[in-house]
Amino acid sequence: MMSHQEIVCLDPVNFELYTPEEDRSVKIGPQQREIPLPRIPLPVPRNKEAEGPPTEDMLGQGIYDYLRQFPDCALNKQYALILRDAYPHYLSDLASQIVMLDYKEVDAPYLRRQISYMKILLLLDPDNAGLLHQLGTACMEVGLSFSQLNNVRNDFLKALGYFQRAIKVAVPDTATLNCLAQINYWLGDYPSCSRLWQQVHDNLDEGLVKDIIREKIERIETGSVPDYPLVDDLEAVGQALVLCGSKDYPQALQVLETLEEQGHLLEEFSMPEFHYLLGFCREKVGDVGGAFSAYDRALELNPHYDDALQGRDRILETGGQ
């Protein structure tokens, strides 16, 4: 077993910390070039049967696994530098996983995993505007995932930070400016998003996209926008999801019907999931007709929405009983 002087318990299930001896190094490549290890606590896989200090493979695997799970941990940059210098194959694996996630439809947990992976690469290249844009886009996308709406404000603020950093380190491109404007719009900062959309508008050729941006600017200038941040409504939907999870359907229904009546959220977002949840809550409290209408609206927005199809069919089969 490793000595208690070298190990500090980090995670009783998966990891423990090991501080290398003063002359500990890792040998890499055909020429076995030595890379000195810094004398900092390094995460290694917990192995109660291991004798002596961790092997080079254990060190690399532990740092890689730990950093993927905790990319914002203390000493994260030092860990990333160790991977870059002593275990570059792990960074290659990381990059390939990010690419694979880019080319398939993924749900919120996969998006969060992709964000964690990109954050590791950003530790090694903090002024990479393209990577900052990708991180902002991923945070924005996961924030809008219906199942994640209870955390949407936090995700939007993270996206905002990445987009702001991207335009500081490189000449702003229209895609990043547009995303930054959109996040500001949802957060209720209309002056900032109007200014940003004006920059986008001025850099676009004549056409449909430019007309759409101009319309957005005009809506802000004429005050034809909600008088509160739309992120409040998105968070309210997240709260309704939590209430449904605890089977408090009447309270969830009250939240959803208030949002439906106000109308701002549904004008801005096409959300078949909202209408399905509304129908589900109505069905649970006995409003069968209202439930059928909500399921029907969800199917107008997404004809292949299986849950809404099943809800509508369930009502038809029972004759509304």
Secondary structure, DSSP 4 states (H G I P E B T S, - for coil): ---TTTEEEEETTTEEEEPPPTT-EEEETTTTEEEEPPSS-EEEE--TT--SSPPHHHHHHHHHHHHHH-TTSTTHHHHHHHHHHH-HHHHHHHHHHHHHHHTS---HHHHHHHHHHHHHHHHH-TT-HHHHHHHHHHHHHHHTSGGGGGGHHHHHHHHHHHHHHHHHHSPPPHHHHHHHHHHHHHTT-HHHHHHHHHHHHHTSPSSHHHHHHHHHHHHHHTT-S-SS-HHHHHHHHHHHHHHHHTT-HHHHHHHHHHHHHH-HHHHH---HHHHHHHHHHHHHTT-HHHHHHHHHHHHHH-TT-HHHHHHHHHHHHHTT-
